[in-house]
Amino acid sequence: QVQLVESGGGLVQAGGSLRLSCAASGSIFSINAMGWYRQAPGKQRDKVARITSDDSTNYADSVKGRFTISRDSAKNTVYLQMNSLKPDDTAVYYCNIESRIFPFSYWGQGTQVTVSS
């Protein structure tokens, strides 16, 4: 049974920083990529950042230059360093692992990030 456990969310003032972590327990084979998504109230879930198995990264335009995704493949853990946070970054953040084999995608339970102005 694979579980993704996120941590590091919380309340921070605008301009502050948070670091999210997502650790996978259980065995996940053939990982293609790991990523972070977010969903604000009343909005769809959008991709924030993604890192592939060869460490290629991509980011949503809204977070470029402020957020950094990284991973520890030995620990099946993905991180999201968030700097210069803005109120618009307020959302539930979900980690995701893409696998090349069934079930192809795993999701964490989400962690709340709230940025006050």
Phi, psi and omega per residue, in radians:
Q1 nan 2.063 -3.129
V2 -1.595 2.339 3.028
Q3 -2.305 2.447 3.037
L4 -1.881 2.175 -3.097
V5 -2.038 2.028 -3.126
E6 -1.664 2.660 3.059
S7 -2.671 2.876 3.049
G8 1.840 -0.106 3.103
G9 -1.258 3.010 3.117
G10 2.796 -2.869 -3.135
L11 -1.843 2.290 -3.128
V12 -2.505 2.649 3.076
Q13 -1.378 2.713 3.082
A14 -0.950 2.394 -3.094
G15 1.626 -0.200 -3.118
G16 -1.463 -3.053 -3.079
S17 -2.312 2.648 2.987
L18 -2.487 2.688 3.056
R19 -2.184 2.074 3.094
L20 -1.643 2.524 3.062
S21 -2.230 2.599 3.076
C22 -2.457 2.014 -3.123
A23 -1.936 2.327 3.124
A24 -1.695 2.237 3.028
S25 -1.831 2.614 -3.028
G26 1.585 3.118 -3.066
S27 -1.743 2.180 3.043
I28 -2.094 2.128 -3.096
F29 -1.808 2.672 3.048
S30 0.937 0.924 3.093
I31 -1.189 2.211 3.129
N32 -1.645 -0.707 -3.110
A33 -2.843 2.818 3.069
M34 -2.275 2.579 -3.076
G35 -2.751 3.023 3.084
W36 -2.182 2.398 3.079
Y37 -2.203 2.850 3.070
R38 -2.502 2.681 -3.134
Q39 -2.435 2.025 3.069
A40 -1.552 2.762 -3.132
P41 -0.953 2.259 3.103
G42 1.347 0.104 -3.103
K43 -2.125 2.895 3.124
Q44 -1.375 2.860 3.086
R45 -1.403 2.199 -3.095
D46 -2.079 2.620 3.077
K47 -1.259 2.392 3.077
V48 -1.810 -0.867 -3.097
A49 -2.765 2.677 -3.104
R50 -2.554 2.488 3.085
I51 -2.311 2.289 -3.093
T52 -1.573 3.075 -3.116
S53 -1.157 -0.352 3.064
D54 -1.781 0.342 3.032
D55 1.204 0.362 2.979
S56 -1.352 2.356 -3.087
T57 -2.110 2.675 2.943
N58 -2.571 2.668 -3.012
Y59 -2.323 2.668 2.944
A60 -1.126 2.528 -3.118
D61 -0.977 -0.598 -3.052
S62 -1.204 -0.281 -3.093
V63 -2.051 -0.060 -3.131
K64 -0.998 2.344 3.132
G65 1.499 -0.197 -3.134
R66 -2.021 -0.611 -3.094
F67 -1.898 2.584 3.087
T68 -2.360 2.197 3.090
I69 -1.746 2.485 3.080
S70 -2.588 2.963 -3.101
R71 -2.563 2.748 2.986
D72 -2.135 1.736 -3.029
S73 -1.152 -0.544 -3.136
A74 -1.138 -0.500 -3.119
K75 -1.821 0.034 -3.052
N76 0.859 0.840 -3.092
T77 -2.165 2.430 3.096
V78 -2.172 2.512 -3.080
Y79 -2.135 2.710 3.013
L80 -2.393 1.887 3.065
Q81 -1.539 2.129 -3.070
M82 -2.055 2.020 3.127
N83 -2.013 2.873 3.117
S84 0.843 0.851 -3.070
L85 -1.140 2.553 -3.130
K86 -2.121 2.747 3.077
P87 -0.966 -0.563 3.124
D88 -1.166 -0.215 3.088
D89 -1.424 -0.115 3.134
T90 -1.084 2.170 -3.083
A91 -3.105 2.995 2.900
V92 -1.561 2.223 -3.113
Y93 -1.787 2.277 -3.111
Y94 -2.076 2.396 3.004
C95 -1.652 2.711 -3.081
N96 -2.473 2.441 3.022
I97 -2.142 2.219 3.087
E98 -1.729 2.302 3.089
S99 -2.066 2.671 3.104
R100 -1.408 -0.132 3.138
I101 -2.170 2.820 -3.125
F102 -0.938 2.421 0.127
P103 -1.548 0.210 2.992
F104 1.280 -0.430 -3.095
S105 -2.635 2.388 3.094
Y106 -2.222 2.511 -3.129
W107 -2.206 2.545 2.986
G108 -1.453 3.082 -3.072
Q109 -1.477 -0.220 3.114
G110 1.715 2.552 3.071
T111 -2.349 2.355 -3.060
Q112 -1.408 2.296 2.998
V113 -2.092 2.151 3.132
T114 -2.168 2.176 -3.140
V115 -1.984 2.071 -3.121
S116 -1.624 2.599 -3.115
S117 -1.564 nan nan
